[in-house]
Structure formats: structure tokens, C-alpha cells
Amino acid sequence: MQKHRTMNDLLSKKMLTAKGSEHILKAFVKDCCGMDFQSVTLLEPYDIKSYNKAYKYRTSLDTEIEILGVTQEGEQVMVKLKIPQEFYS
């Protein structure tokens, strides 16, 4: 039976979606997607209590992060990052 590493999901969520880490998320999106936003808004900010509650009812093992970005021209762009889980035996 394969198992997945829950620590990857927790670290990704904490690093990219904790309040105050918007600058990390903004740089990550710029490096990975080539999108340079003026500002980013996390649609589901990380909070350990809500994370634990939502984790019990997950239907996907992938880490999903939803972002609302505003470009230099004022356009709003919705970005959804999906990070696949690593499996091990």
C-alpha cells in the first residue's frame, strides 16, 4: 500500500499561504509562472486549526493554493497552484 507524505502539504501551505508570507507567494508565482503581480490575495490563508479541520475531509491528496493576483495594469487574475503529493511504500 502506498502512503503519501502529509508533511509536504503542511509545509507548502504554511510557507505559501500563512498571513504575512504574501511576498514569498508573489515571488514563487513570478518564478514558476512568469506572472509579476502588483499584489496577491490568498483566497484560503493558512491557519493550523482550519487546516486540521479541512484535512480530515480532503478528497484530493494534492496541495491546492488559490490566489487572486492584481497586475500592474489593474487586471485581476485567478491563479490555482496544484502541487502533487509524493508517495512512498
LUMLO-384443 format. One record per residue: residue in one letter; x, y, z of N, C-alpha, C in turn; residue number from 1. Coordinates in steps of 0.2 Angstrom, whole numbers, plus 2048, in hexadecimal, padded with zeros to 3 digits. Layout:
BEGIN
{aa = A, nX = X, nY = Y, nZ = Z, caX = X, caY = Y, caZ = Z, cX = X, cY = Y, cZ = Z, i = NUM};
...
# end
This chain:
BEGIN
{aa = M, nX = 804, nY = 7FA, nZ = 800, caX = 800, caY = 800, caZ = 800, cX = 804, cY = 806, cZ = 800, i = 1};
{aa = Q, nX = 803, nY = 80B, nZ = 7FB, caX = 807, caY = 811, caZ = 7FB, cX = 804, cY = 816, cZ = 800, i = 2};
{aa = K, nX = 808, nY = 81A, nZ = 803, caX = 806, caY = 81F, caZ = 808, cX = 809, cY = 826, cZ = 805, i = 3};
{aa = H, nX = 806, nY = 82B, nZ = 807, caX = 808, caY = 832, caZ = 805, cX = 80B, cY = 836, cZ = 80B, i = 4};
{aa = R, nX = 80F, nY = 83A, nZ = 809, caX = 813, caY = 83E, caZ = 80E, cX = 80F, cY = 844, cZ = 810, i = 5};
{aa = T, nX = 80B, nY = 844, nZ = 815, caX = 807, caY = 84A, caZ = 817, cX = 80B, cY = 850, cZ = 819, i = 6};
{aa = M, nX = 811, nY = 84F, nZ = 81B, caX = 816, caY = 855, caZ = 81D, cX = 817, cY = 85A, cZ = 817, i = 7};
{aa = N, nX = 817, nY = 857, nZ = 811, caX = 818, caY = 85B, caZ = 80B, cX = 812, cY = 860, cZ = 80A, i = 8};
{aa = D, nX = 80C, nY = 85E, nZ = 80B, caX = 806, caY = 862, caZ = 80B, cX = 806, cY = 867, cZ = 810, i = 9};
{aa = L, nX = 808, nY = 865, nZ = 816, caX = 808, caY = 86A, caZ = 81C, cX = 80D, cY = 86F, cZ = 81B, i = 10};
{aa = L, nX = 813, nY = 86D, nZ = 819, caX = 818, caY = 872, caZ = 817, cX = 817, cY = 877, cZ = 812, i = 11};
{aa = S, nX = 814, nY = 874, nZ = 80C, caX = 812, caY = 879, caZ = 807, cX = 80D, cY = 87E, cZ = 809, i = 12};
{aa = K, nX = 808, nY = 87B, nZ = 80C, caX = 803, caY = 880, caZ = 80E, cX = 805, cY = 885, cZ = 813, i = 13};
{aa = K, nX = 809, nY = 883, nZ = 818, caX = 80C, caY = 888, caZ = 81D, cX = 811, cY = 88D, cZ = 81A, i = 14};
{aa = M, nX = 815, nY = 88B, nZ = 815, caX = 81A, caY = 88F, caZ = 812, cX = 817, cY = 894, cZ = 80D, i = 15};
{aa = L, nX = 812, nY = 892, nZ = 80A, caX = 80F, caY = 896, caZ = 804, cX = 809, cY = 89A, cZ = 806, i = 16};
{aa = T, nX = 805, nY = 897, nZ = 80B, caX = 7FE, caY = 89A, caZ = 80C, cX = 7FD, cY = 89D, cZ = 813, i = 17};
{aa = A, nX = 803, nY = 89D, nZ = 818, caX = 802, caY = 8A0, caZ = 81E, cX = 801, cY = 8A7, cZ = 81E, i = 18};
{aa = K, nX = 7FE, nY = 8AB, nZ = 822, caX = 7FD, caY = 8B2, caZ = 822, cX = 804, cY = 8B5, cZ = 823, i = 19};
{aa = G, nX = 806, nY = 8BA, nZ = 81F, caX = 80C, caY = 8BD, caZ = 81F, cX = 811, cY = 8BA, cZ = 81A, i = 20};
{aa = S, nX = 810, nY = 8B4, nZ = 817, caX = 814, caY = 8B1, caZ = 812, cX = 812, cY = 8B3, cZ = 80B, i = 21};
{aa = E, nX = 80E, nY = 8B8, nZ = 80A, caX = 80C, caY = 8BA, caZ = 803, cX = 812, cY = 8BB, cZ = 7FE, i = 22};
{aa = H, nX = 818, nY = 8BE, nZ = 801, caX = 81D, caY = 8BF, caZ = 7FD, cX = 821, cY = 8B9, cZ = 7FA, i = 23};
{aa = I, nX = 821, nY = 8B4, nZ = 7FE, caX = 823, caY = 8AD, caZ = 7FC, cX = 81F, cY = 8AA, cZ = 7F7, i = 24};
{aa = L, nX = 818, nY = 8AB, nZ = 7F8, caX = 814, caY = 8A8, caZ = 7F3, cX = 814, cY = 8AC, cZ = 7EC, i = 25};
{aa = K, nX = 815, nY = 8B2, nZ = 7ED, caX = 816, caY = 8B7, caZ = 7E7, cX = 81C, cY = 8B5, cZ = 7E3, i = 26};
{aa = A, nX = 822, nY = 8B4, nZ = 7E6, caX = 828, caY = 8B2, caZ = 7E3, cX = 827, cY = 8AB, cZ = 7E0, i = 27};
{aa = F, nX = 824, nY = 8A6, nZ = 7E3, caX = 823, caY = 8A0, caZ = 7E1, cX = 81F, cY = 89F, cZ = 7DA, i = 28};
{aa = V, nX = 81A, nY = 8A3, nZ = 7DA, caX = 816, caY = 8A4, caZ = 7D4, cX = 81A, cY = 8A7, cZ = 7CE, i = 29};
{aa = K, nX = 81D, nY = 8AC, nZ = 7D0, caX = 822, caY = 8AF, caZ = 7CB, cX = 827, cY = 8AA, cZ = 7C8, i = 30};
{aa = D, nX = 82A, nY = 8A7, nZ = 7CC, caX = 82F, caY = 8A2, caZ = 7CA, cX = 82C, cY = 89C, cZ = 7C6, i = 31};
{aa = C, nX = 827, nY = 899, nZ = 7C9, caX = 824, caY = 893, caZ = 7C6, cX = 81F, cY = 895, cZ = 7C0, i = 32};
{aa = C, nX = 81C, nY = 89A, nZ = 7C0, caX = 817, caY = 89B, caZ = 7BB, cX = 818, cY = 8A1, cZ = 7B6, i = 33};
{aa = G, nX = 81D, nY = 8A5, nZ = 7B8, caX = 81F, caY = 8AB, caZ = 7B5, cX = 81A, cY = 8B1, cZ = 7B5, i = 34};
{aa = M, nX = 816, nY = 8B1, nZ = 7BA, caX = 811, caY = 8B6, caZ = 7BB, cX = 814, cY = 8BB, cZ = 7C1, i = 35};
{aa = D, nX = 815, nY = 8C1, nZ = 7BF, caX = 817, caY = 8C6, caZ = 7C4, cX = 811, cY = 8CA, cZ = 7C7, i = 36};
{aa = F, nX = 80E, nY = 8C9, nZ = 7CC, caX = 808, caY = 8CC, caZ = 7CF, cX = 80A, cY = 8D2, cZ = 7D3, i = 37};
{aa = Q, nX = 806, nY = 8D7, nZ = 7D3, caX = 807, caY = 8DD, caZ = 7D7, cX = 805, cY = 8DB, cZ = 7DF, i = 38};
{aa = S, nX = 800, nY = 8D7, nZ = 7DF, caX = 7FE, caY = 8D4, caZ = 7E6, cX = 7FB, cY = 8CD, cZ = 7E5, i = 39};
{aa = V, nX = 7FB, nY = 8C9, nZ = 7EA, caX = 7F8, caY = 8C3, caZ = 7EA, cX = 7F3, cY = 8C2, cZ = 7F1, i = 40};
{aa = T, nX = 7EE, nY = 8BF, nZ = 7F0, caX = 7E9, caY = 8BE, caZ = 7F6, cX = 7E8, cY = 8B6, cZ = 7F6, i = 41};
{aa = L, nX = 7E9, nY = 8B3, nZ = 7FC, caX = 7E8, caY = 8AC, caZ = 7FD, cX = 7E1, cY = 8AB, cZ = 7FE, i = 42};
{aa = L, nX = 7DE, nY = 8A7, nZ = 7FA, caX = 7D7, caY = 8A5, caZ = 7FB, cX = 7D5, cY = 8A1, cZ = 801, i = 43};
{aa = E, nX = 7DA, nY = 89D, nZ = 803, caX = 7DA, caY = 898, caZ = 809, cX = 7E0, cY = 899, cZ = 80D, i = 44};
{aa = P, nX = 7E1, nY = 89E, nZ = 811, caX = 7E7, caY = 89F, caZ = 815, cX = 7E8, cY = 899, cZ = 81A, i = 45};
{aa = Y, nX = 7EE, nY = 897, nZ = 81B, caX = 7F0, caY = 891, caZ = 81F, cX = 7EE, cY = 893, cZ = 827, i = 46};
{aa = D, nX = 7EB, nY = 88F, nZ = 82A, caX = 7EA, caY = 88F, caZ = 831, cX = 7EA, cY = 888, cZ = 834, i = 47};
{aa = I, nX = 7EE, nY = 886, nZ = 839, caX = 7EF, caY = 87F, caZ = 83B, cX = 7E8, cY = 87C, cZ = 83D, i = 48};
{aa = K, nX = 7E4, nY = 880, nZ = 840, caX = 7DD, caY = 87D, caZ = 842, cX = 7D9, cY = 87B, cZ = 83C, i = 49};
{aa = S, nX = 7D8, nY = 880, nZ = 837, caX = 7D4, caY = 87E, caZ = 831, cX = 7D7, cY = 879, cZ = 82D, i = 50};
{aa = Y, nX = 7DE, nY = 879, nZ = 82D, caX = 7E2, caY = 874, caZ = 829, cX = 7E0, cY = 86D, cZ = 82C, i = 51};
{aa = N, nX = 7E1, nY = 86C, nZ = 832, caX = 7DF, caY = 866, caZ = 835, cX = 7D8, cY = 863, cZ = 834, i = 52};
{aa = K, nX = 7D3, nY = 868, nZ = 834, caX = 7CC, caY = 867, caZ = 833, cX = 7CB, cY = 865, cZ = 82C, i = 53};
{aa = A, nX = 7CE, nY = 868, nZ = 827, caX = 7CD, caY = 867, caZ = 820, cX = 7D1, cY = 861, cZ = 81E, i = 54};
{aa = Y, nX = 7D6, nY = 85F, nZ = 821, caX = 7DA, caY = 859, caZ = 81F, cX = 7D6, cY = 853, cZ = 820, i = 55};
{aa = K, nX = 7D2, nY = 852, nZ = 825, caX = 7CE, caY = 84C, caZ = 826, cX = 7C9, cY = 84B, cZ = 821, i = 56};
{aa = Y, nX = 7C7, nY = 850, nZ = 81D, caX = 7C2, caY = 84F, caZ = 818, cX = 7C5, cY = 850, cZ = 811, i = 57};
{aa = R, nX = 7CB, nY = 850, nZ = 810, caX = 7CE, caY = 851, caZ = 80A, cX = 7CC, cY = 84B, cZ = 805, i = 58};
{aa = T, nX = 7CB, nY = 84D, nZ = 7FF, caX = 7CA, caY = 848, caZ = 7F9, cX = 7CF, cY = 847, cZ = 7F5, i = 59};
{aa = S, nX = 7D4, nY = 84C, nZ = 7F5, caX = 7DA, caY = 84B, caZ = 7F1, cX = 7E0, cY = 84B, cZ = 7F5, i = 60};
{aa = L, nX = 7E5, nY = 848, nZ = 7F3, caX = 7EC, caY = 848, caZ = 7F6, cX = 7F0, cY = 84D, cZ = 7F4, i = 61};
{aa = D, nX = 7EF, nY = 851, nZ = 7EF, caX = 7F3, caY = 856, caZ = 7EC, cX = 7F2, cY = 85D, cZ = 7F1, i = 62};
{aa = T, nX = 7F7, nY = 861, nZ = 7F1, caX = 7F6, caY = 867, caZ = 7F5, cX = 7F4, cY = 86C, cZ = 7F0, i = 63};
{aa = E, nX = 7EF, nY = 870, nZ = 7F1, caX = 7EC, caY = 875, caZ = 7ED, cX = 7EC, cY = 87B, cZ = 7F0, i = 64};
{aa = I, nX = 7EE, nY = 881, nZ = 7ED, caX = 7EF, caY = 887, caZ = 7EF, cX = 7EB, cY = 88C, cZ = 7EA, i = 65};
{aa = E, nX = 7E6, nY = 890, nZ = 7EC, caX = 7E3, caY = 894, caZ = 7E8, cX = 7E5, cY = 89C, cZ = 7EA, i = 66};
{aa = I, nX = 7E7, nY = 89F, nZ = 7E4, caX = 7E9, caY = 8A6, caZ = 7E5, cX = 7E5, cY = 8AB, cZ = 7E1, i = 67};
{aa = L, nX = 7E4, nY = 8B1, nZ = 7E3, caX = 7E1, caY = 8B6, caZ = 7DF, cX = 7E7, cY = 8BB, cZ = 7DE, i = 68};
{aa = G, nX = 7E9, nY = 8BC, nZ = 7D8, caX = 7EF, caY = 8C0, caZ = 7D7, cX = 7EC, cY = 8C7, cZ = 7D3, i = 69};
{aa = V, nX = 7EF, nY = 8CC, nZ = 7D4, caX = 7EE, caY = 8D2, caZ = 7D1, cX = 7F4, cY = 8D4, cZ = 7CD, i = 70};
{aa = T, nX = 7F3, nY = 8D5, nZ = 7C6, caX = 7F9, caY = 8D7, caZ = 7C2, cX = 7FA, cY = 8DF, cZ = 7C3, i = 71};
{aa = Q, nX = 800, nY = 8E1, nZ = 7C0, caX = 802, caY = 8E8, caZ = 7C0, cX = 7FD, cY = 8EC, cZ = 7BC, i = 72};
{aa = E, nX = 7F9, nY = 8E9, nZ = 7B7, caX = 7F4, caY = 8ED, caZ = 7B4, cX = 7ED, cY = 8ED, cZ = 7B8, i = 73};
{aa = G, nX = 7ED, nY = 8E9, nZ = 7BD, caX = 7E6, caY = 8E9, caZ = 7C1, cX = 7E2, cY = 8E3, cZ = 7C0, i = 74};
{aa = E, nX = 7E4, nY = 8DF, nZ = 7BB, caX = 7E0, caY = 8D9, caZ = 7BA, cX = 7E0, cY = 8D4, cZ = 7BF, i = 75};
{aa = Q, nX = 7DB, nY = 8D1, nZ = 7C1, caX = 7DB, caY = 8CB, caZ = 7C6, cX = 7DB, cY = 8C5, cZ = 7C2, i = 76};
{aa = V, nX = 7E0, nY = 8C0, nZ = 7C5, caX = 7E1, caY = 8BA, caZ = 7C2, cX = 7E1, cY = 8B5, cZ = 7C8, i = 77};
{aa = M, nX = 7DD, nY = 8AF, nZ = 7C7, caX = 7DC, caY = 8AA, caZ = 7CB, cX = 7E1, cY = 8A5, cZ = 7CA, i = 78};
{aa = V, nX = 7E6, nY = 8A3, nZ = 7CE, caX = 7EB, caY = 89E, caZ = 7CD, cX = 7EA, cY = 898, cZ = 7D2, i = 79};
{aa = K, nX = 7EA, nY = 892, nZ = 7D0, caX = 7E9, caY = 88C, caZ = 7D4, cX = 7EF, cY = 888, cZ = 7D3, i = 80};
{aa = L, nX = 7F3, nY = 887, nZ = 7D9, caX = 7F9, caY = 883, caZ = 7D9, cX = 7F7, cY = 87C, cZ = 7DB, i = 81};
{aa = K, nX = 7F9, nY = 877, nZ = 7D8, caX = 7F8, caY = 870, caZ = 7DA, cX = 7FF, cY = 86D, cZ = 7DB, i = 82};
{aa = I, nX = 800, nY = 86A, nZ = 7E1, caX = 807, caY = 867, caZ = 7E2, cX = 805, cY = 860, cZ = 7E3, i = 83};
{aa = P, nX = 807, nY = 85B, nZ = 7DF, caX = 806, caY = 854, caZ = 7E0, cX = 80A, cY = 851, cZ = 7E6, i = 84};
{aa = Q, nX = 807, nY = 84C, nZ = 7E9, caX = 80A, caY = 849, caZ = 7EF, cX = 80F, cY = 844, cZ = 7ED, i = 85};
{aa = E, nX = 814, nY = 843, nZ = 7F1, caX = 819, caY = 83E, caZ = 7F0, cX = 816, cY = 838, cZ = 7F4, i = 86};
{aa = F, nX = 817, nY = 832, nZ = 7F1, caX = 815, caY = 82C, caZ = 7F4, cX = 81B, cY = 827, cZ = 7F5, i = 87};
{aa = Y, nX = 81A, nY = 823, nZ = 7FA, caX = 820, caY = 81F, caZ = 7FC, cX = 81D, cY = 818, cZ = 7FE, i = 88};
{aa = S, nX = 820, nY = 813, nZ = 7FF, caX = 81E, caY = 80C, caZ = 801, cX = 820, cY = 80B, cZ = 808, i = 89};
# end
